[in-house]
Amino acid sequence: MSAELICVIVLGLMFVIGTWRDINMGLLGFIAAAGVGGLVLHQAPEEFLSGFPVDLFLTLVGLTYLFGFAQNNGVIEVIVHWCVKLVGGRTAVMPWIFFALTAILIALGALFAVAIIAPLALTFARRNGVNQFMTGLLVVHGALAGAFSPISVYGIFINDYLAKSGLTPTPVSLFLAPFLFNLVFALVVYLVLRNRSGLRAAEDTALSTSESEPEESPRLSRNQIPTLVGLVAMAVSVVVFGWDVGLVTITISIVLAAISPSAGKAAMSRVSWSVVILITGVLTYIAVLEEAGTVEWVSAGISAIGIPLLAALLLFYMSGLISALASSLAIIGVVIALAVPFLESGDVHVGGFVAALAIAATIVDISPFSTNGAMLLANVHPTVRDRYYRQMIGYAGLMCLIGPGLAWVVAAVPTWVTA
C-alpha cells in the first residue's frame, strides 16, 4: 500500500473516530502525524512535528484569553444593554442587534461569540414574545457573517495558510462573500419567521409579566473599563497599524492580568484549548500529508475529473456534509490543503474558491451536532428544546442541500467574468 493511500485512510479514520467517539480531532492529528511520519515516512519527532503552527497557536491563545476577561466581568452584557437603549427598546429590531453583536465579536476574535450572545438573545426573545427560533438563527448567521474577517480566528487561519502555500490571500473577498451570503439568509429567515409566534416555554407568561417591570441597566464599573479599553486597543493596533494579533492580544491580556491577577486566572480558564488543539493538530498532520506527497496525489485525482468547477462543486458538498457533523475549521483546513495544487493551475479563481469553501463549510453550522448549533441548543429552555432540536435539524438539512450549491456560484462567478 502506498504512503499516499495510507495517509488518506488515516485522515478518514480521524474524521470517523473524532465524530463517532467525540474525540478532539487535533489530538488524533498529533497521533496520526507521529504514526504516519514515524512509521511510514521514517521521520524523527522534530521532523513530523515541524508543521506545528507556532504563530497561529499564539493567535488563538491570545484572542480567546483576551475575550475571556470580557466574558467573565460582564463587559459584553453592558455592550448589549447599550445597544438595547440605542434602538429605544424596539423588540422587532433586537434580533438584528444580536446578529450585529455576534458578527462584530467573532470578527474581532471572540471565537465563541454564539456562546456569549445566545443566552442573552434567547432570554430576550422568550420574555418579549419574539420568535425564538428566528432569533437563534440570526445569532448563528451573525457569527458566520463575521467569522472570516482578517483578524478573526477563521480569517487568520485561512489567509496565513494560503500565503504559506504560495497562493495570494484575498482577505477582502473572504470576509465580504460570507458576510453578504449570511446577511441575505438572515433577512429571508427574518421575513419568513418574524410574525410567527414561535416556541413558548412553560414559564413564558410569567416572564412576560415580570418584563413589564423596568430592569436595572448595568453600568460600566471601574474594573470593566480596562477590559473595554483593551478591546478597543486591540482592534486599533491590528486593523490600523497591522500589528501581529497574537502578540498584541497576549500583551494586552498580560496587562489586564497584572491589574487584576484573579481576573487573569479566571480568564485563562476561558482559553479555547479544545479549538487550539484542534487546529494545531490538524495542521501538523497536514504538513505530514504534504511531505508524503498525498496532497499532490489527491489533487491530481480531483483534476482528472476534467471540469474544474464540477470538482469544486463536489468539494463544497463534501465540506458541507462533513462540517454538519464535525469541525468546520478542520474540514476547511483539509480541503484547502488538498486543493492547493488544484488552485495553482489557475483553472479556478483562488479568491472565489476559498470564499465559497468558507460559506459551504459553515452555512450548515446551525446543525445541533456542530459547535455553534450545540451552543445555541444548550441555551434553549428545556420545555421546548425537543421541538427546537427538530427545527434545527430541518434547517440544517436545508442548508446542506442548497448551501454548497449556492456557494459554488461565488466560486464560479470570477471564472465566468474572466473567461
C-alpha positions in Angstrom: 0.0 0.0 0.0 1.4 3.4 -1.0 2.2 6.1 1.5 -0.3 8.4 -0.1 -3.2 5.9 0.3 -2.2 5.2 3.9 -2.3 9.0 4.6 -5.8 9.3 3.1 -7.1 6.3 5.1 -5.7 7.7 8.3 -7.3 11.0 7.6 -10.7 9.4 7.0 -10.3 7.5 10.3 -9.6 10.7 12.1 -12.9 12.2 11.0 -14.8 8.9 11.7 -13.3 8.4 15.2 -13.5 12.0 16.1 -17.2 12.3 15.2 -18.2 8.8 16.4 -16.5 9.0 19.8 -16.4 12.7 20.2 -12.6 12.9 20.4 -10.8 16.1 19.6 -9.6 15.7 16.0 -6.5 17.7 16.8 -5.3 15.1 19.3 -5.9 12.5 16.6 -3.9 14.7 14.2 -0.9 14.6 16.5 -1.1 10.9 16.9 -1.5 10.5 13.1 1.4 12.7 12.4 3.6 10.6 14.7 2.3 7.3 13.3 2.5 8.1 9.6 5.6 10.3 9.9 7.5 8.0 12.1 6.4 4.6 10.9 5.7 5.2 7.2 8.0 8.1 6.3 10.6 7.2 8.9 10.8 10.8 10.2 12.3 11.8 13.5 10.0 13.6 16.0 11.4 17.0 15.2 10.5 16.3 11.5 6.9 15.1 11.9 6.2 17.9 14.4 7.8 20.6 12.3 4.4 21.6 10.9 3.1 22.7 14.2 1.9 26.3 13.6 3.5 28.3 16.4 2.3 31.7 15.2 -1.3 30.5 14.9 -1.1 28.9 18.3 -0.1 32.3 19.8 -3.0 34.0 18.0 -5.6 31.5 19.1 -4.5 31.6 22.8 -4.2 35.4 22.8 -7.6 36.1 21.3 -9.5 33.7 23.5 -7.6 34.8 26.6 -8.4 38.4 26.0 -12.1 37.8 25.4 -12.1 35.7 28.5 -11.8 38.9 30.5 -14.7 40.5 28.7 -16.9 37.4 29.1 -16.1 37.0 32.8 -16.5 40.6 34.0 -19.7 41.4 32.2 -18.4 43.9 29.6 -20.3 42.0 26.9 -23.6 42.4 28.8 -23.0 46.1 29.2 -22.5 46.5 25.5 -25.7 44.6 24.8 -27.7 46.8 27.1 -26.2 49.9 25.4 -27.5 48.5 22.1 -30.9 48.0 23.5 -31.1 51.6 24.6 -29.7 52.7 21.2 -32.8 51.2 19.5 -35.2 52.6 22.1 -36.2 49.1 23.3 -37.9 48.2 20.0 -38.2 44.4 20.2 -38.6 44.0 16.4 -35.1 45.4 15.9 -33.4 43.4 18.6 -32.8 40.2 16.6 -30.7 42.3 14.2 -28.8 43.8 17.1 -27.9 40.3 18.3 -27.0 39.5 14.7 -24.6 42.5 14.6 -23.2 41.9 18.0 -22.3 38.3 17.3 -20.8 39.3 13.9 -18.7 42.0 15.5 -17.5 39.9 18.4 -16.4 37.0 16.2 -14.9 39.3 13.7 -12.7 40.8 16.4 -11.6 37.3 17.6 -14.3 36.1 20.1 -14.4 32.6 18.7 -17.3 31.5 20.8 -19.5 34.6 20.2 -22.6 32.4 19.9 -22.0 31.2 23.4 -21.8 34.8 24.6 -24.8 36.2 22.8 -27.1 33.2 22.6 -28.2 33.2 26.3 -28.9 37.0 26.1 -30.8 36.8 22.8 -33.0 33.8 23.6 -33.9 35.1 27.1 -34.8 38.4 25.4 -36.9 36.7 22.8 -38.6 34.5 25.4 -39.5 37.4 27.6 -40.8 39.6 24.8 -42.7 37.1 22.7 -40.2 37.2 19.8 -39.9 34.1 17.7 -37.1 32.2 19.5 -36.1 30.0 16.5 -35.8 33.1 14.3 -33.7 34.9 16.9 -31.4 31.9 17.3 -30.9 31.6 13.6 -29.9 35.3 13.4 -27.4 34.8 16.2 -25.7 31.9 14.3 -25.9 33.7 10.9 -24.4 36.7 12.6 -21.5 34.6 13.8 -21.0 33.1 10.3 -21.2 36.6 8.7 -18.3 37.9 10.8 -16.3 34.7 11.1 -13.9 35.4 8.2 -12.7 38.9 9.0 -8.9 39.5 8.5 -8.4 39.5 12.3 -10.7 36.6 13.2 -9.5 33.1 14.0 -11.0 31.7 10.8 -9.7 34.6 8.6 -6.2 34.5 10.0 -6.1 30.7 9.7 -7.1 30.7 6.0 -5.1 33.7 4.9 -1.9 32.5 6.6 -2.3 29.0 5.1 -2.7 30.4 1.6 0.3 32.7 2.0 2.5 29.8 3.2 1.3 27.6 0.3 2.4 30.2 -2.2 -1.1 31.4 -3.1 -2.2 35.1 -2.8 -4.6 35.6 0.0 -7.8 37.6 -0.7 -8.9 38.8 2.8 -11.5 41.2 1.5 -13.4 38.8 -0.6 -13.0 36.1 2.0 -14.7 38.4 4.5 -17.3 40.0 2.3 -18.7 37.0 0.5 -19.7 35.0 3.6 -20.9 38.2 5.2 -23.2 39.1 2.4 -24.3 35.5 2.0 -25.3 35.1 5.6 -26.9 38.6 5.7 -29.2 37.5 2.9 -30.1 34.3 4.6 -30.7 36.1 7.9 -33.0 38.6 6.0 -35.0 35.7 4.5 -35.3 34.0 7.9 -36.4 37.2 9.5 -39.1 38.0 6.9 -40.5 34.4 6.9 -40.5 33.8 10.7 -40.9 37.3 12.3 -44.7 37.2 12.5 -44.9 33.6 13.7 -45.5 33.1 17.4 -42.6 30.6 17.6 -41.8 28.4 20.6 -43.2 29.2 24.1 -41.8 27.8 27.3 -44.0 26.9 30.2 -42.7 30.0 32.1 -43.0 32.5 29.3 -46.2 34.0 30.5 -44.7 34.8 33.9 -41.6 36.1 32.3 -43.6 38.4 30.0 -45.5 39.7 33.0 -42.3 40.4 35.0 -40.8 42.1 32.0 -43.2 44.9 32.3 -41.3 45.9 35.4 -38.3 48.1 34.5 -35.0 46.2 34.6 -31.9 47.9 36.1 -29.5 48.6 33.3 -25.9 47.5 34.1 -23.4 50.3 34.3 -19.8 50.2 33.3 -17.9 49.5 36.5 -14.3 50.5 37.4 -12.9 47.0 36.9 -14.6 46.7 33.5 -13.0 49.9 32.0 -9.5 48.4 31.4 -11.0 45.4 29.5 -13.1 47.7 27.3 -10.0 49.9 26.6 -8.0 46.7 25.9 -10.6 45.5 23.3 -10.5 48.9 21.6 -6.7 49.0 21.7 -6.5 45.5 20.1 -8.9 46.5 17.3 -7.0 49.7 16.5 -3.5 48.2 16.7 -4.4 45.3 14.5 -6.7 47.0 11.9 -5.0 50.4 11.7 -1.3 49.6 12.4 -1.3 46.0 11.2 0.5 44.6 14.3 0.6 40.9 14.9 -2.8 39.9 16.5 -1.3 37.1 18.6 1.4 39.2 20.3 -1.0 42.2 20.7 -3.7 40.2 22.4 -1.3 38.3 24.7 0.4 41.6 25.7 -3.0 43.3 26.5 -4.1 40.2 28.4 -0.9 40.3 30.5 -1.5 43.9 31.3 -5.1 43.1 32.4 -3.9 40.2 34.4 -1.3 42.4 36.1 -4.1 44.8 37.1 -6.2 42.0 38.5 -4.5 38.7 39.0 -7.7 36.9 40.0 -9.4 38.1 36.8 -6.4 36.9 34.8 -6.6 33.4 36.3 -10.3 33.2 35.6 -9.8 34.4 32.0 -7.1 31.8 31.4 -9.8 29.1 32.1 -11.7 30.7 29.1 -8.9 30.0 26.6 -10.4 27.7 24.0 -7.9 24.9 24.4 -10.0 22.4 22.5 -10.0 24.7 19.4 -6.3 25.4 19.8 -5.6 21.7 19.9 -8.0 21.0 17.0 -6.4 23.5 14.6 -2.8 22.9 15.5 -3.2 19.1 15.5 -4.9 19.0 12.1 -2.3 21.4 10.6 0.5 19.3 12.0 -0.9 16.2 10.2 -1.5 18.2 7.0 2.2 19.0 7.0 3.0 15.3 7.1 0.5 14.8 4.2 2.3 17.3 2.2 5.7 15.7 2.9 4.3 12.3 1.8 3.0 13.7 -1.5 -0.6 13.0 -0.6 -1.8 16.5 -1.4 -0.5 16.4 -4.9 -1.8 12.8 -5.3 -5.3 13.7 -4.3 -5.3 16.9 -6.2 -4.3 15.0 -9.4 -7.4 12.8 -8.9 -9.6 15.9 -8.5 -8.1 17.5 -11.6 -8.7 14.2 -13.5 -12.5 15.0 -13.4 -11.7 17.3 -16.3 -14.1 20.1 -15.3 -12.6 22.2 -12.6 -15.8 23.9 -11.5 -17.5 20.5 -11.2 -14.6 19.3 -9.0 -15.1 22.4 -6.9 -18.8 21.7 -6.5 -18.1 18.2 -5.3 -15.6 19.5 -2.7 -18.1 22.1 -1.5 -20.8 19.5 -0.9 -18.4 17.2 0.8 -17.3 20.0 3.1 -20.9 20.9 4.0 -22.0 17.4 4.8 -18.9 16.6 6.9 -19.0 20.0 8.6 -22.6 19.5 9.7 -21.3 16.6 11.9 -17.7 17.7 12.6 -15.5 20.8 12.9 -15.8 23.4 10.2 -12.2 24.6 10.8 -10.9 21.1 10.4 -12.6 20.4 7.1 -11.7 23.8 5.7 -8.0 23.2 6.5 -8.1 19.7 4.9 -9.9 20.9 1.7 -7.6 23.9 1.2 -4.6 21.6 1.6 -6.0 19.2 -0.9 -7.0 22.0 -3.3 -3.7 23.9 -3.3 -2.2 22.2 -6.4 -5.6 22.2 -8.0 -5.8 26.0 -7.4 -2.2 26.6 -8.6 -3.3 25.5 -12.1 -5.4 28.7 -12.4 -8.5 26.9 -13.7 -10.5 28.1 -10.7 -10.1 31.6 -9.1 -8.4 31.3 -5.7 -10.3 34.0 -4.0 -13.7 32.8 -5.3 -12.9 29.2 -4.4 -11.8 30.0 -0.8 -14.7 32.3 -0.1 -17.2 29.7 -1.5 -15.5 26.9 0.6 -15.8 29.1 3.7 -19.6 29.5 3.0 -20.1 25.8 2.2 -18.3 24.6 5.2 -20.0 26.9 7.7 -23.5 27.6 6.4 -24.6 24.2 8.0 -23.4 25.3 11.4 -27.0 25.5 12.7 -26.8 21.7 13.0 -27.1 20.7 16.6 -24.0 18.5 16.1 -21.8 21.5 15.2 -20.3 23.8 17.7 -22.5 26.8 17.1 -25.6 24.8 16.9 -24.8 22.9 20.1 -24.2 26.2 21.9 -27.5 27.6 20.7 -29.4 24.5 21.7 -27.8 24.5 25.1 -29.4 27.8 25.9 -33.0 26.9 24.8 -35.5 26.4 27.6 -35.8 22.7 28.4 -39.6 22.6 27.9 -39.2 23.5 24.2 -35.8 22.0 23.5 -37.0 18.9 21.7 -39.1 20.9 19.2 -36.3 23.4 18.8 -33.9 20.5 18.1 -36.2 19.2 15.3 -36.4 22.6 13.7 -32.6 22.9 13.8 -32.3 19.5 12.1 -34.7 20.6 9.4 -33.0 23.9 8.8 -29.5 22.3 8.8 -30.8 19.7 6.3 -32.0 22.5 4.0 -28.6 24.2 4.3 -26.8 21.0 3.4 -29.0 20.7 0.3 -28.8 24.3 -1.1 -25.9 26.0 0.7 -22.9 24.4 -1.1 -24.6 24.8 -4.4 -25.3 28.5 -3.9 -21.8 28.9 -2.5 -20.5 27.4 -5.7 -21.8 30.4 -7.6 -19.4 32.5 -5.6 -16.5 30.4 -6.9 -17.8 30.2 -10.5 -18.5 34.0 -11.0 -14.9 35.1 -11.2 -14.2 32.4 -13.8 -17.2 33.4 -15.9 -16.2 37.1 -15.7 -12.6 36.5 -16.8 -13.5 33.8 -19.4 
